[in-house]
Amino acid sequence: LLEEDGLDVALGGNIGAAFGPPASELALREDGPAWYVVEMSSFQLAAIDRFKPDIGVVTNLAPDHLDWYPSVESYYADKANVFRNADDDSCWVLNEGDSAVADLAEGIPGRHFYFGRSSSGRPGAPRGAHCDGDVLTLDLSGAPEPLGHAEDIALLGAHNLENALAASTAAGLAGASPESIRRGLSTAKALPHRTENVAEADGVRWVNDSKATNVAAARSAINSLDGALLVLLGGKDKGEDFSLLVEALSKADARVLAFGQAGPRICKVLDGHVPAELLPGGFDEVMEAATHRAVPGTTVLLSPACSSYDMFTSYEERGTRFAELAKASSRDAER
């Protein structure tokens, strides 16, 4: 969105080495762009000293990394370090519909802006970006500006609508015009491994969401897709509560192929609620099984709700392998 406005910007942080340098490298640069867009993990925030964003965005809070943190509260405490050096000049973009985010930001100095799927026209509505029905609106100063319609956003899922609203608020605060934000929203593409369509043939669609390394992210992906779902869940177990997936999987009438270290526990938790099959082999065997079980009209979704380290060196490697095998399966189906 910032680039669409012609602003000088660089991407980095915990976004993946293929998309930008680490935050520490950006911090050491003497000459840089007008804006850095930096994603910060809880592990990075745990060690900050002087880190102070001009505009900080908290999209949501959900349990993660419970194989490392002793509790959800300790994980959230590290996330809260994003506010550590806040002052009256700070701008915060917060999820209006997430009570955990509101609790974390309560009493923090600076100007608070909000995004959400609620009416921006109601009395006392907070400043920020909102979706009223299908209409997107940005209001940073009491003068609402239209940003188009939800259907104009070329990204899958309600969670990406919220991401678009958050990004619109931050971009507006950074100086991007509403017109530029509108154009950017209509052309933005998902980064690889984030609800990414990678192949389709013979009525079977393959969606790579390897970046979904926790339950909350997987649930968002499941909720974002229509039609019959075959969901690949598994990987290195981070100690999360897989029962939180039951409602979304049931509503989607989904079937599950469980794999990796977490596979047995996933099947145990889902037993009696959602059809789930444990696949004890490697990832290639999982994909072979998915190819055989996917009938026309099915979306095969890799949204593992686990990290990749039992089989791969990164979520990127896992997602890349998924895409390779999905494309091979689609080519075979077209012959």
Residue pairs with C-beta under 8 A, 6 or more apart in sequence:
1 167
1 168
1 171
1 176
1 180
1 181
1 184
1 185
1 188
2 9
2 35
2 37
2 171
2 174
2 176
3 9
3 184
4 176
4 180
4 181
4 183
4 184
4 187
5 171
5 175
5 176
5 177
5 180
5 181
5 184
6 180
7 34
7 35
7 174
7 175
7 176
8 33
8 34
8 35
9 33
9 34
9 35
9 36
9 37
10 20
10 26
10 32
10 33
10 35
10 36
10 37
11 19
11 20
11 36
11 37
11 38
12 20
12 21
12 22
12 23
12 25
12 26
12 36
12 37
12 38
13 20
13 22
13 23
13 26
13 38
13 39
13 40
13 41
13 44
14 23
14 39
14 40
14 41
14 44
15 39
15 191
16 191
16 193
16 314
16 316
18 192
18 316
19 191
23 38
23 40
23 44
26 32
26 36
26 38
35 174
38 53
40 51
40 82
42 64
42 65
42 69
42 75
42 78
42 79
43 65
43 78
45 51
45 78
45 79
45 81
45 82
46 78
46 81
48 81
48 84
48 85
50 85
51 81
51 84
51 85
52 84
52 85
52 86
52 87
52 90
53 82
53 90
54 89
54 90
54 91
55 91
55 92
55 93
55 170
55 173
55 174
56 82
56 83
56 86
56 90
56 91
56 92
56 93
57 92
57 93
57 166
57 167
57 169
57 170
58 79
58 82
58 92
58 93
58 94
58 95
58 101
58 104
58 105
59 95
59 162
59 163
59 166
60 95
60 98
60 100
60 101
60 162
60 216
61 76
61 79
61 98
61 100
61 101
61 104
62 100
62 214
62 215
62 216
62 217
63 72
63 75
63 214
63 215
63 216
63 240
63 241
64 75
64 213
64 214
64 216
64 238
64 240
65 75
65 238
66 72
66 75
66 238
66 239
66 240
67 236
67 237
67 238
67 239
68 238
69 75
69 78
76 100
76 104
79 104
80 104
83 92
83 104
83 105
83 108
86 92
86 108
86 109
86 110
87 109
87 110
88 109
88 110
89 110
90 108
90 109
90 110
90 111
91 110
91 111
91 113
91 173
92 105
92 108
92 110
92 111
92 112
92 113
93 113
93 114
93 115
93 128
93 166
93 169
93 170
93 173
94 101
94 102
94 105
94 112
94 113
94 114
94 115
95 101
95 114
95 115
95 116
95 162
95 166
96 102
96 114
96 115
96 116
96 118
96 126
96 128
96 130
97 116
97 117
97 118
97 162
105 112
112 126
113 126
113 127
113 128
113 140
113 169
113 173
114 126
114 127
114 128
114 130
114 169
115 128
115 129
115 130
115 162
115 165
115 166
115 168
115 169
116 128
116 130
116 131
116 162
116 165
117 130
117 131
117 158
117 161
117 162
117 165
118 125
118 130
118 131
118 132
119 125
119 130
119 132
120 128
120 129
120 130
120 132
120 137
120 139
120 144
121 132
121 137
121 144
125 139
127 139
127 140
127 141
127 142
128 138
128 139
128 140
128 165
128 169
129 136
129 137
129 138
129 139
129 147
129 165
129 166
129 168
129 169
129 172
130 136
130 137
130 139
130 165
131 137
131 150
131 161
131 165
134 149
134 150
134 151
135 146
135 149
135 150
136 146
136 147
136 148
136 149
136 150
136 164
136 165
136 168
136 185
137 144
137 145
137 146
137 147
138 144
138 145
138 147
138 168
138 169
138 172
138 178
138 181
139 145
140 169
140 172
140 173
145 178
146 178
146 182
147 168
147 178
147 181
147 182
147 185
148 182
148 185
148 186
150 161
152 182
152 185
152 186
153 160
153 161
153 164
153 185
153 186
153 188
154 186
154 187
154 188
154 189
155 161
155 163
155 164
155 188
155 189
155 190
155 195
156 190
156 195
156 197
156 207
156 224
156 225
157 195
157 220
157 221
157 223
157 224
157 225
158 220
158 223
158 224
159 220
159 221
159 223
159 224
160 190
160 195
160 224
164 185
164 188
168 181
168 185
171 180
171 181
171 184
172 178
172 181
176 184
190 196
191 211
192 208
192 316
192 319
192 320
193 208
193 209
193 210
193 211
193 315
193 316
193 319
194 209
194 211
195 207
195 208
195 209
195 221
195 224
195 225
195 303
196 207
196 208
196 209
196 319
196 323
197 205
197 206
197 207
197 208
198 206
198 207
198 208
198 322
198 323
198 326
198 327
199 205
199 206
199 323
199 326
199 327
199 329
199 330
200 206
200 330
201 329
201 330
201 331
201 333
201 334
202 296
202 330
202 333
202 334
203 295
203 296
203 297
203 298
204 294
204 295
204 296
204 297
204 298
204 299
204 300
204 329
204 330
204 333
205 298
205 299
205 300
206 299
206 300
206 302
206 322
206 323
206 326
206 327
206 329
206 330
207 221
207 225
207 299
207 300
207 301
207 302
207 303
208 302
208 319
208 322
208 323
208 326
209 217
209 218
209 221
209 301
209 302
209 303
209 319
210 302
210 304
210 308
210 315
210 316
210 318
210 319
210 322
211 217
211 315
211 319
212 218
212 220
212 221
212 303
212 304
212 305
213 235
213 238
213 304
213 305
213 306
213 307
213 308
213 315
214 238
214 240
214 305
215 240
215 241
215 242
215 244
215 245
215 305
216 244
217 303
217 305
218 231
218 233
218 245
218 303
218 304
218 305
219 244
219 245
219 248
221 301
221 303
222 229
222 231
222 245
222 248
222 249
222 252
222 254
222 301
222 303
223 248
223 251
223 252
225 252
225 299
225 301
227 297
227 298
227 299
228 253
228 254
228 295
228 297
228 298
228 299
229 249
229 252
229 253
229 254
229 255
229 298
229 299
229 301
230 254
230 255
230 256
230 257
230 290
230 293
230 294
230 298
230 299
230 300
230 301
231 249
231 254
231 255
231 256
231 257
231 301
231 303
232 256
232 257
232 259
232 286
232 290
232 300
232 301
232 302
232 303
232 304
232 322
233 242
233 245
233 256
233 257
233 258
233 259
233 262
233 263
233 266
233 276
233 303
233 304
233 305
233 306
234 258
234 259
234 260
234 261
234 262
234 263
234 266
234 286
234 304
234 305
234 306
235 259
235 260
235 261
235 262
235 304
235 305
235 306
235 307
235 308
235 309
235 310
235 311
235 318
236 260
236 261
236 262
236 306
236 307
236 308
236 309
236 310
237 261
237 262
237 265
237 306
238 306
238 307
240 305
242 262
242 265
242 266
242 269
242 270
242 305
243 269
245 270
245 274
245 305
246 269
246 270
246 273
246 274
248 254
249 256
249 270
249 273
249 274
250 273
250 274
254 274
255 274
255 275
255 276
255 277
255 293
256 266
256 267
256 270
256 274
256 275
256 276
256 277
257 276
257 277
257 279
257 286
257 289
257 290
257 293
258 264
258 266
258 267
258 270
258 276
258 277
258 278
258 279
259 278
259 279
259 280
259 281
259 283
259 286
260 283
260 304
260 306
260 310
260 311
261 306
261 310
262 305
262 306
263 278
263 279
263 280
264 278
266 276
266 305
267 276
267 277
267 278
270 276
277 289
279 285
279 286
279 289
282 311
283 311
283 312
283 318
283 321
283 322
284 321
284 325
287 321
287 322
287 325
287 326
287 329
290 300
291 329
294 300
300 326
302 318
302 319
302 322
304 318
307 315
308 314
308 315
308 317
308 318
311 318
312 318
312 321
